[in-house]
Amino acid sequence: MEWWFHFPIVFWCLTISALGLIVGSFLNVVVARLPYEKSLIWPSSRCFVCYTKIRSFDNVPILGYLRLRGKCRKCGTPYSARYLWVEVGTGVAFLALFLAEIVFNWHGIPGIKYDYLGINGSVPPLQCWALFLYHAVLLSGLIAAAAVDAEHRIIPTPITYTAMVVGVIGGALMPWPWPQAAAVVNAIPPEITLWNHPDYIGKIPTGVQPWPFWGPTFAFAPPGSWKLGLLTSVIGALVGSLVIRVTKWLFETGFGREALGLGDADLLMMAGAFLGWQIPVLSLFVGAVAALVLKVLEAVLRPDDAPATPGTPAPLPSMASNENPRELPFGPGLAIGVVVTWFAWPWLGPRLQSAFFDAFTLTFLAAVMGVGLLAAALLLRRPAEVQQPVAAK
Ligand SMILES: [Zn+2]
């Protein structure tokens, strides 16, 4: 096959990457200005030291940064490498999302596959763009939230709330199992009245919203209706926020110290508005592992960043706390947790389906987790009390 036969897909991949770079460039402005509650559109990009306006050709993603070697053209102040990483990261993330969801149809949504070898395959169908753009908003929100949290230990609500509104509106417009026809749900044999039925494991039709908030769906919100889409998004947002707030409360009750931030709750709330409640709940566990891996990586890559003051107790191997600014923020780990869980869903979902659609198992698991978390926090409390005299002011 001649190389030019692949031109359409190469063209779309380049376009998507360029879009990702431009969005990444905008996210950098968000990350740099929102923590200081500055306007996003005025004034135009400036050096934050000498306030010289950055020329438009120096503001081109990646190239501008590389040509000036990350320094201000006028005063030579070095800019954070974050500018480069957020741009490159968003470009790569957009391309990966496009390849995974549209070209390879990772989630197996019929009709979403971009059949570029076919005659009509030069332009992805309209549903593809709706799905891609919707999920790209979530990715952008996650990247911006993680970058601000890594830098400032906060997650500004304008990022998470704005993306959440997009998530809820999109959910109502693209209700589960869209873009599949609602009729796919009618094809479920009538003897399957519960979605934890062994014969139905792994057979829930996937749409832009991976799963509805409950199955079988209720009569007042049938599959494909805006009510189901809206409910799935709103319940997803509520559960995402609650699961962090409950974890925070349990841990603080047992541990007696502040843990997690409400920004983390907002991050999972945003994810829930796009993905329903099941993925964010699981993201908390995957995110905790991801945060731990990030912490180990940080210790290995930047050993000089470790607490150096003699006599200072080492940060507890617990979740991020506002009392100790050196501890790793949870936002980046949580954002990675959401993305990993989301893309592992074709594998994870069927394995957890029997628990997720069984009210009794679900309640039991939640209770066990809650008690376990409280017990773990109480066990961790002891070393904290020993350290108290050192930390006392
Ligand atoms: Zn300057």
Boltz pocket constraint, residues with backbone or C-beta under 6 A from the ligand:
constraints:
  - pocket:
      binder: B
      contacts: [[A, 47], [A, 48], [A, 49], [A, 50], [A, 51], [A, 52], [A, 72], [A, 73], [A, 74], [A, 75], [A, 76], [A, 77]]
      max_distance: 6.0
